[in-house]
């Protein structure tokens, strides 16, 4: 149970990282276009 919990926490952290990276890259592209 503890192992599964740790794995799910890692997965959720990775998801948050990916989302933040997408947002940052999207902002950069948006700023470049304007």
HTML snippet that shows the backbone in 3Dmol.js (N, CA, C, O; Angstrom):
<script src="https://3Dmol.org/build/3Dmol-min.js"></script>
<div id="view" style="width:600px;height:400px;position:relative"></div>
<script>
const pdb = `
ATOM      1  N   UNK A   1       0.838  -1.215   0.000  1.00  0.00           N
ATOM      2  CA  UNK A   1       0.000   0.000   0.000  1.00  0.00           C
ATOM      3  C   UNK A   1       0.866   1.255   0.000  1.00  0.00           C
ATOM      4  O   UNK A   1       0.624   2.193  -0.760  1.00  0.00           O
ATOM      5  N   UNK A   2       1.872   1.256   0.861  1.00  0.00           N
ATOM      6  CA  UNK A   2       2.738   2.450   0.933  1.00  0.00           C
ATOM      7  C   UNK A   2       3.465   2.643  -0.400  1.00  0.00           C
ATOM      8  O   UNK A   2       3.608   3.768  -0.880  1.00  0.00           O
ATOM      9  N   UNK A   3       3.919   1.547  -0.987  1.00  0.00           N
ATOM     10  CA  UNK A   3       4.624   1.667  -2.273  1.00  0.00           C
ATOM     11  C   UNK A   3       3.705   2.258  -3.337  1.00  0.00           C
ATOM     12  O   UNK A   3       4.097   3.162  -4.074  1.00  0.00           O
ATOM     13  N   UNK A   4       2.510   1.752  -3.408  1.00  0.00           N
ATOM     14  CA  UNK A   4       1.552   2.251  -4.403  1.00  0.00           C
ATOM     15  C   UNK A   4       1.294   3.736  -4.171  1.00  0.00           C
ATOM     16  O   UNK A   4       1.199   4.511  -5.122  1.00  0.00           O
ATOM     17  N   UNK A   5       1.182   4.124  -2.915  1.00  0.00           N
ATOM     18  CA  UNK A   5       0.933   5.535  -2.591  1.00  0.00           C
ATOM     19  C   UNK A   5       2.104   6.395  -3.070  1.00  0.00           C
ATOM     20  O   UNK A   5       1.900   7.469  -3.637  1.00  0.00           O
ATOM     21  N   UNK A   6       3.319   5.922  -2.842  1.00  0.00           N
ATOM     22  CA  UNK A   6       4.500   6.687  -3.274  1.00  0.00           C
ATOM     23  C   UNK A   6       4.520   6.807  -4.794  1.00  0.00           C
ATOM     24  O   UNK A   6       4.810   7.874  -5.335  1.00  0.00           O
ATOM     25  N   UNK A   7       4.213   5.713  -5.477  1.00  0.00           N
ATOM     26  CA  UNK A   7       4.217   5.734  -6.950  1.00  0.00           C
ATOM     27  C   UNK A   7       3.169   6.710  -7.462  1.00  0.00           C
ATOM     28  O   UNK A   7       3.432   7.479  -8.387  1.00  0.00           O
ATOM     29  N   UNK A   8       1.991   6.682  -6.869  1.00  0.00           N
ATOM     30  CA  UNK A   8       0.929   7.593  -7.322  1.00  0.00           C
ATOM     31  C   UNK A   8       1.328   9.038  -7.048  1.00  0.00           C
ATOM     32  O   UNK A   8       1.023   9.929  -7.841  1.00  0.00           O
ATOM     33  N   UNK A   9       2.006   9.273  -5.934  1.00  0.00           N
ATOM     34  CA  UNK A   9       2.461  10.642  -5.635  1.00  0.00           C
ATOM     35  C   UNK A   9       3.471  11.091  -6.685  1.00  0.00           C
ATOM     36  O   UNK A   9       3.415  12.223  -7.166  1.00  0.00           O
ATOM     37  N   UNK A  10       4.397  10.195  -7.038  1.00  0.00           N
ATOM     38  CA  UNK A  10       5.392  10.542  -8.063  1.00  0.00           C
ATOM     39  C   UNK A  10       4.697  10.852  -9.382  1.00  0.00           C
ATOM     40  O   UNK A  10       5.038  11.825 -10.055  1.00  0.00           O
ATOM     41  N   UNK A  11       3.723  10.025  -9.750  1.00  0.00           N
ATOM     42  CA  UNK A  11       3.000  10.225 -11.013  1.00  0.00           C
ATOM     43  C   UNK A  11       2.292  11.578 -11.010  1.00  0.00           C
ATOM     44  O   UNK A  11       2.337  12.308 -12.001  1.00  0.00           O
ATOM     45  N   UNK A  12       1.647  11.906  -9.913  1.00  0.00           N
ATOM     46  CA  UNK A  12       0.929  13.183  -9.850  1.00  0.00           C
ATOM     47  C   UNK A  12       1.917  14.343  -9.907  1.00  0.00           C
ATOM     48  O   UNK A  12       1.625  15.369 -10.521  1.00  0.00           O
ATOM     49  N   UNK A  13       3.082  14.195  -9.276  1.00  0.00           N
ATOM     50  CA  UNK A  13       4.096  15.260  -9.328  1.00  0.00           C
ATOM     51  C   UNK A  13       4.588  15.440 -10.760  1.00  0.00           C
ATOM     52  O   UNK A  13       4.764  16.564 -11.229  1.00  0.00           O
ATOM     53  N   UNK A  14       4.806  14.328 -11.444  1.00  0.00           N
ATOM     54  CA  UNK A  14       5.270  14.404 -12.836  1.00  0.00           C
ATOM     55  C   UNK A  14       4.209  15.093 -13.690  1.00  0.00           C
ATOM     56  O   UNK A  14       4.534  15.892 -14.568  1.00  0.00           O
ATOM     57  N   UNK A  15       2.947  14.781 -13.430  1.00  0.00           N
ATOM     58  CA  UNK A  15       1.867  15.418 -14.199  1.00  0.00           C
ATOM     59  C   UNK A  15       1.892  16.920 -13.980  1.00  0.00           C
ATOM     60  O   UNK A  15       1.791  17.692 -14.934  1.00  0.00           O
ATOM     61  N   UNK A  16       2.024  17.331 -12.749  1.00  0.00           N
ATOM     62  CA  UNK A  16       2.052  18.771 -12.440  1.00  0.00           C
ATOM     63  C   UNK A  16       3.242  19.417 -13.153  1.00  0.00           C
ATOM     64  O   UNK A  16       3.117  20.512 -13.700  1.00  0.00           O
ATOM     65  N   UNK A  17       4.392  18.744 -13.148  1.00  0.00           N
ATOM     66  CA  UNK A  17       5.576  19.276 -13.833  1.00  0.00           C
ATOM     67  C   UNK A  17       5.282  19.453 -15.323  1.00  0.00           C
ATOM     68  O   UNK A  17       5.596  20.494 -15.899  1.00  0.00           O
ATOM     69  N   UNK A  18       4.682  18.442 -15.942  1.00  0.00           N
ATOM     70  CA  UNK A  18       4.377  18.516 -17.374  1.00  0.00           C
ATOM     71  C   UNK A  18       3.406  19.653 -17.662  1.00  0.00           C
ATOM     72  O   UNK A  18       3.570  20.387 -18.636  1.00  0.00           O
ATOM     73  N   UNK A  19       2.402  19.795 -16.819  1.00  0.00           N
ATOM     74  CA  UNK A  19       1.412  20.865 -17.022  1.00  0.00           C
ATOM     75  C   UNK A  19       2.085  22.227 -16.911  1.00  0.00           C
ATOM     76  O   UNK A  19       1.833  23.113 -17.728  1.00  0.00           O
ATOM     77  N   UNK A  20       2.939  22.397 -15.907  1.00  0.00           N
ATOM     78  CA  UNK A  20       3.612  23.692 -15.734  1.00  0.00           C
ATOM     79  C   UNK A  20       4.532  23.970 -16.922  1.00  0.00           C
ATOM     80  O   UNK A  20       4.623  25.108 -17.381  1.00  0.00           O
ATOM     81  N   UNK A  21       5.208  22.945 -17.418  1.00  0.00           N
ATOM     82  CA  UNK A  21       6.089  23.126 -18.586  1.00  0.00           C
ATOM     83  C   UNK A  21       5.250  23.543 -19.797  1.00  0.00           C
ATOM     84  O   UNK A  21       5.646  24.435 -20.547  1.00  0.00           O
ATOM     85  N   UNK A  22       4.108  22.909 -19.988  1.00  0.00           N
ATOM     86  CA  UNK A  22       3.232  23.261 -21.116  1.00  0.00           C
ATOM     87  C   UNK A  22       2.768  24.705 -20.988  1.00  0.00           C
ATOM     88  O   UNK A  22       2.755  25.448 -21.970  1.00  0.00           O
ATOM     89  N   UNK A  23       2.389  25.098 -19.781  1.00  0.00           N
ATOM     90  CA  UNK A  23       1.912  26.469 -19.570  1.00  0.00           C
ATOM     91  C   UNK A  23       3.030  27.464 -19.873  1.00  0.00           C
ATOM     92  O   UNK A  23       2.802  28.476 -20.535  1.00  0.00           O
ATOM     93  N   UNK A  24       4.232  27.175 -19.389  1.00  0.00           N
ATOM     94  CA  UNK A  24       5.358  28.094 -19.608  1.00  0.00           C
ATOM     95  C   UNK A  24       5.654  28.205 -21.105  1.00  0.00           C
ATOM     96  O   UNK A  24       5.824  29.310 -21.621  1.00  0.00           O
ATOM     97  N   UNK A  25       5.716  27.078 -21.799  1.00  0.00           N
ATOM     98  CA  UNK A  25       6.008  27.110 -23.236  1.00  0.00           C
ATOM     99  C   UNK A  25       4.885  27.827 -23.984  1.00  0.00           C
ATOM    100  O   UNK A  25       5.144  28.555 -24.943  1.00  0.00           O
ATOM    101  N   UNK A  26       3.652  27.627 -23.554  1.00  0.00           N
ATOM    102  CA  UNK A  26       2.520  28.298 -24.198  1.00  0.00           C
ATOM    103  C   UNK A  26       2.634  29.807 -24.003  1.00  0.00           C
ATOM    104  O   UNK A  26       2.385  30.571 -24.935  1.00  0.00           O
ATOM    105  N   UNK A  27       3.006  30.239 -22.806  1.00  0.00           N
ATOM    106  CA  UNK A  27       3.160  31.670 -22.540  1.00  0.00           C
ATOM    107  C   UNK A  27       4.276  32.250 -23.406  1.00  0.00           C
ATOM    108  O   UNK A  27       4.137  33.346 -23.949  1.00  0.00           O
ATOM    109  N   UNK A  28       5.374  31.523 -23.535  1.00  0.00           N
ATOM    110  CA  UNK A  28       6.492  32.011 -24.345  1.00  0.00           C
ATOM    111  C   UNK A  28       6.054  32.192 -25.794  1.00  0.00           C
ATOM    112  O   UNK A  28       6.361  33.210 -26.415  1.00  0.00           O
ATOM    113  N   UNK A  29       5.345  31.220 -26.327  1.00  0.00           N
ATOM    114  CA  UNK A  29       4.870  31.305 -27.713  1.00  0.00           C
ATOM    115  C   UNK A  29       3.914  32.483 -27.855  1.00  0.00           C
ATOM    116  O   UNK A  29       3.975  33.226 -28.834  1.00  0.00           O
ATOM    117  N   UNK A  30       3.039  32.649 -26.882  1.00  0.00           N
ATOM    118  CA  UNK A  30       2.059  33.734 -26.932  1.00  0.00           C
ATOM    119  C   UNK A  30       2.772  35.085 -26.915  1.00  0.00           C
ATOM    120  O   UNK A  30       2.401  35.996 -27.655  1.00  0.00           O
ATOM    121  N   UNK A  31       3.778  35.209 -26.083  1.00  0.00           N
ATOM    122  CA  UNK A  31       4.519  36.475 -25.986  1.00  0.00           C
ATOM    123  C   UNK A  31       5.270  36.726 -27.298  1.00  0.00           C
ATOM    124  O   UNK A  31       5.346  37.863 -27.761  1.00  0.00           O
ATOM    125  N   UNK A  32       5.821  35.671 -27.891  1.00  0.00           N
ATOM    126  CA  UNK A  32       6.555  35.830 -29.152  1.00  0.00           C
ATOM    127  C   UNK A  32       5.630  36.335 -30.257  1.00  0.00           C
ATOM    128  O   UNK A  32       6.043  37.159 -31.073  1.00  0.00           O
ATOM    129  N   UNK A  33       4.406  35.863 -30.297  1.00  0.00           N
ATOM    130  CA  UNK A  33       3.487  36.231 -31.377  1.00  0.00           C
ATOM    131  C   UNK A  33       3.007  37.672 -31.251  1.00  0.00           C
ATOM    132  O   UNK A  33       2.806  38.354 -32.255  1.00  0.00           O
ATOM    133  N   UNK A  34       2.826  38.131 -30.022  1.00  0.00           N
ATOM    134  CA  UNK A  34       2.262  39.471 -29.846  1.00  0.00           C
ATOM    135  C   UNK A  34       3.269  40.573 -30.136  1.00  0.00           C
ATOM    136  O   UNK A  34       2.938  41.754 -30.031  1.00  0.00           O
TER     137      UNK A  34
END
`;
const viewer = $3Dmol.createViewer("view");
viewer.addModel(pdb, "pdb");
viewer.setStyle({}, {cartoon: {color: "spectrum"}});
viewer.zoomTo();
viewer.render();
</script>
